[in-house]
Amino acid sequence: MRSLVWFRGKDLRVADHEPLFEAMTSGEVIPLFVLDPYFFSPDRARELPHRMQFLLDSLRDLEASLARLGSRLLVVPGRSVDVVPRLAAEWKVDQVLAHRWVEPFGRERDRRVGESLERMGVGFRLFEGETLLAPGSVRNGQGAMFRVFTPFSRAASARLNLGPSRPAPPSLPPLPEDLLARTIPIPSMEELGLARNPDLQPGGEGNARSRLQAFATGPIRSYGTDRDRMDLPGTSRLSADLKFGTLSVHAVWQAAVAAERGESGRRYLTELLWREFSHHLLWEWPELLQQPFRPDFAGFPWPQDEGAWVAWTEGRTGYPVVDAAARQLLAEGFVHNRARMVAASFLTKHLLLDYRLGEAHYMRWLTDGDWAQNNAGWQWSAGCGCDAQPWFRIFNPVTQGRKFDPDGAYVRRWVPALAECPTAFIHEPWRAPKSLRSHFDYPDPIVDHAFARQRFLATARGYLGRTGAGNPG
Ligand SMILES: Cc1cc2nc3c(=O)[nH]c(=O)nc-3n(C[C@H](O)[C@H](O)[C@H](O)COP(=O)(O)OP(=O)(O)OC[C@H]3O[C@@H](n4cnc5c(N)ncnc54)[C@H](O)[C@@H]3O)c2cc1C
């Protein structure tokens, strides 16, 4: 049996890789990565510089791991829908094995590849692995997808029956020489017209494993209390690893269970289930990438305000936590979850700008930018998503700052103009005495919190009120 193992950017590892394991146990293994212009054309790559850097690092690491095991990663340019069936025919493979994607465009790609392979009599098997449970498999008593997280997480936990995750294979069969003619080198950032950002987390399975190990032997024990603190390294920072599959979610789950059985460990598993929920949601409702989950939010009158938009993206709103989040995003392709929530609430509620603008901006700059999780995060924040915070809940960026960045260390790190600001004013520098304020090169608030709050409530109540949903009760 000759199997083509098609690595596709969300499973860049050799450990706990079901398609690789399956291929290995049934005969010859051909590891393939397709440089599809959908992601790798220079125009497209420029739209995702941080994700691209992490992906290229991880691809190189995968190439090295496969070589160590005695095989090779074949890297072939072209559209996946053409390349995979063509190579399957040319190389006379019996089956193509890959991990399933939940995104609508990934499903469409797989449908087309599957059809072509079927016509050729070549098997095409998709394995679960991006999620803990097959998307679409967690249903309520009526057989429908859950619309609320807590019952979803209960049902998902009850169905989970995870054995140990698989280690990397000890070796792989060598590739027939004649296949090597097709492979090209993995492109560099420069070849894609991108500059390397040295402040990004490095990709690759080895780095991912070290990060998991560091988290599981330390911060996980206080995760329950520290996870919301923007000033502490209290979270796992594994989101890009989960996104690109340099770790399997299965392995992360098992490592967390083994490391911490108390409340902190349970809290961490709950976050992995939020990840699971967002993937199952997108599987069930692919239109979420275009539309709000709540139908009464469709057509919501989000006005345009170019000045406010630019201030938010550049971190010049005058609200320190919001600005720190914007600058952290551009600088290191990551934003603390609490800061994401505050910044997203601010964009949609204080500035009344469409959540889809923020969603696209985050997808551009986040290293962990993930269609399912990012969409769910933005819709949750705007109040229009599945099991979102109620639309009338509006984060106060000052009180959020005081609570989750009590000494202002997070703000000082990302907004150096406020480095010398006394802690008493760090989250509302406009209240500092004039003599002090003149030392900070920092703007006044773009909008008054109380005014913005009332404006959003009035707009939303007026719009949603037409359907009765506008009454917060
Ligand atoms: C507006 C907004 C946009 C977001 N966009 C993304 C995104 O594009 N990609 C992404 O991975 N996460 C996204 N999140 C969720 C969350 O902010 C990140 O997963 C988290 O900050 C990553 O840091 P960590 O790995 O240290 O998380 P940890 O706290 O260590 O959590 C462990 C893992 O659980 C998952 N997770 C944690 N919180 C959530 C959550 N609220 N929803 C879904 N999964 C979660 C992540 O995979 C994370 O790596 C977004 C949240 C918001 C509010």
The ligand as an SDF file (V2000), in Angstrom:
LIG
                    3D

 53 58  0  0  0  0  0  0  0  0999 V2000
  -11.7680   39.0540   20.0190 C   0  0  0  0  0  0  0  0  0  0  0  0
  -11.0940   37.7200   20.2400 C   0  0  0  0  0  0  0  0  0  0  0  0
  -10.4030   37.1200   19.1960 C   0  0  0  0  0  0  0  0  0  0  0  0
   -9.7590   35.8820   19.3970 C   0  0  0  0  0  0  0  0  0  0  0  0
   -9.0900   35.3040   18.3340 N   0  0  0  0  0  0  0  0  0  0  0  0
   -8.4690   34.1010   18.5130 C   0  0  0  0  0  0  0  0  0  0  0  0
   -7.7740   33.4880   17.4350 C   0  0  0  0  0  0  0  0  0  0  0  0
   -7.7400   33.9790   16.3060 O   0  0  0  0  0  0  0  0  0  0  0  0
   -7.1240   32.3180   17.6860 N   0  0  0  0  0  0  0  0  0  0  0  0
   -7.1290   31.7330   18.9250 C   0  0  0  0  0  0  0  0  0  0  0  0
   -6.4890   30.6790   19.1100 O   0  0  0  0  0  0  0  0  0  0  0  0
   -7.8250   32.2710   19.9360 N   0  0  0  0  0  0  0  0  0  0  0  0
   -8.4830   33.4380   19.7850 C   0  0  0  0  0  0  0  0  0  0  0  0
   -9.1530   34.0060   20.8340 N   0  0  0  0  0  0  0  0  0  0  0  0
   -9.2480   33.2600   22.1130 C   0  0  0  0  0  0  0  0  0  0  0  0
   -8.1260   33.5660   23.1330 C   0  0  0  0  0  0  0  0  0  0  0  0
   -7.9540   34.9390   23.2740 O   0  0  0  0  0  0  0  0  0  0  0  0
   -6.7860   32.9420   22.7460 C   0  0  0  0  0  0  0  0  0  0  0  0
   -6.9530   31.5760   22.4290 O   0  0  0  0  0  0  0  0  0  0  0  0
   -5.7980   33.0230   23.9100 C   0  0  0  0  0  0  0  0  0  0  0  0
   -5.5930   34.3550   24.2810 O   0  0  0  0  0  0  0  0  0  0  0  0
   -4.4800   32.3830   23.4860 C   0  0  0  0  0  0  0  0  0  0  0  0
   -3.5410   32.4680   24.5160 O   0  0  0  0  0  0  0  0  0  0  0  0
   -3.0520   31.1820   25.2800 P   0  0  0  0  0  0  0  0  0  0  0  0
   -2.6650   30.1180   24.3310 O   0  0  0  0  0  0  0  0  0  0  0  0
   -2.0270   31.6280   26.2630 O   0  0  0  0  0  0  0  0  0  0  0  0
   -4.3860   30.7560   26.0070 O   0  0  0  0  0  0  0  0  0  0  0  0
   -4.6570   29.8250   27.2640 P   0  0  0  0  0  0  0  0  0  0  0  0
   -5.3920   30.6620   28.2560 O   0  0  0  0  0  0  0  0  0  0  0  0
   -3.4380   29.1510   27.7210 O   0  0  0  0  0  0  0  0  0  0  0  0
   -5.7170   28.7760   26.7050 O   0  0  0  0  0  0  0  0  0  0  0  0
   -5.3360   27.5090   26.1470 C   0  0  0  0  0  0  0  0  0  0  0  0
   -5.9270   27.3410   24.7950 C   0  0  0  0  0  0  0  0  0  0  0  0
   -7.3420   27.3040   24.8680 O   0  0  0  0  0  0  0  0  0  0  0  0
   -7.8990   27.9480   23.7220 C   0  0  0  0  0  0  0  0  0  0  0  0
   -8.6690   29.1110   24.1690 N   0  0  0  0  0  0  0  0  0  0  0  0
   -8.4080   29.9050   25.2210 C   0  0  0  0  0  0  0  0  0  0  0  0
   -9.3690   30.8530   25.3580 N   0  0  0  0  0  0  0  0  0  0  0  0
  -10.2320   30.6560   24.3420 C   0  0  0  0  0  0  0  0  0  0  0  0
  -11.4240   31.3060   23.9170 C   0  0  0  0  0  0  0  0  0  0  0  0
  -11.9360   32.3440   24.5910 N   0  0  0  0  0  0  0  0  0  0  0  0
  -12.0600   30.8540   22.8170 N   0  0  0  0  0  0  0  0  0  0  0  0
  -11.5730   29.7950   22.1240 C   0  0  0  0  0  0  0  0  0  0  0  0
  -10.4500   29.1380   22.4820 N   0  0  0  0  0  0  0  0  0  0  0  0
   -9.7850   29.5620   23.5650 C   0  0  0  0  0  0  0  0  0  0  0  0
   -6.7340   28.3880   22.8510 C   0  0  0  0  0  0  0  0  0  0  0  0
   -6.5160   27.4170   21.8590 O   0  0  0  0  0  0  0  0  0  0  0  0
   -5.5930   28.4700   23.8450 C   0  0  0  0  0  0  0  0  0  0  0  0
   -4.3230   28.3170   23.2720 O   0  0  0  0  0  0  0  0  0  0  0  0
   -9.8230   35.2450   20.6610 C   0  0  0  0  0  0  0  0  0  0  0  0
  -10.5280   35.8600   21.7040 C   0  0  0  0  0  0  0  0  0  0  0  0
  -11.1520   37.0820   21.5000 C   0  0  0  0  0  0  0  0  0  0  0  0
  -11.9050   37.7130   22.6380 C   0  0  0  0  0  0  0  0  0  0  0  0
  1  2  1  0
  2  3  1  0
  2 52  2  0
  3  4  2  0
  4  5  1  0
  4 50  1  0
  5  6  2  0
  6  7  1  0
  6 13  1  0
  7  8  2  0
  7  9  1  0
  9 10  1  0
 10 11  2  0
 10 12  1  0
 12 13  2  0
 13 14  1  0
 14 15  1  0
 14 50  1  0
 15 16  1  0
 16 17  1  0
 16 18  1  0
 18 19  1  0
 18 20  1  0
 20 21  1  0
 20 22  1  0
 22 23  1  0
 23 24  1  0
 24 25  2  0
 24 26  1  0
 24 27  1  0
 27 28  1  0
 28 29  2  0
 28 30  1  0
 28 31  1  0
 31 32  1  0
 32 33  1  0
 33 34  1  0
 33 48  1  0
 34 35  1  0
 35 36  1  0
 35 46  1  0
 36 37  1  0
 36 45  1  0
 37 38  2  0
 38 39  1  0
 39 40  1  0
 39 45  2  0
 40 41  1  0
 40 42  2  0
 42 43  1  0
 43 44  2  0
 44 45  1  0
 46 47  1  0
 46 48  1  0
 48 49  1  0
 50 51  2  0
 51 52  1  0
 52 53  1  0
M  END
$$$$
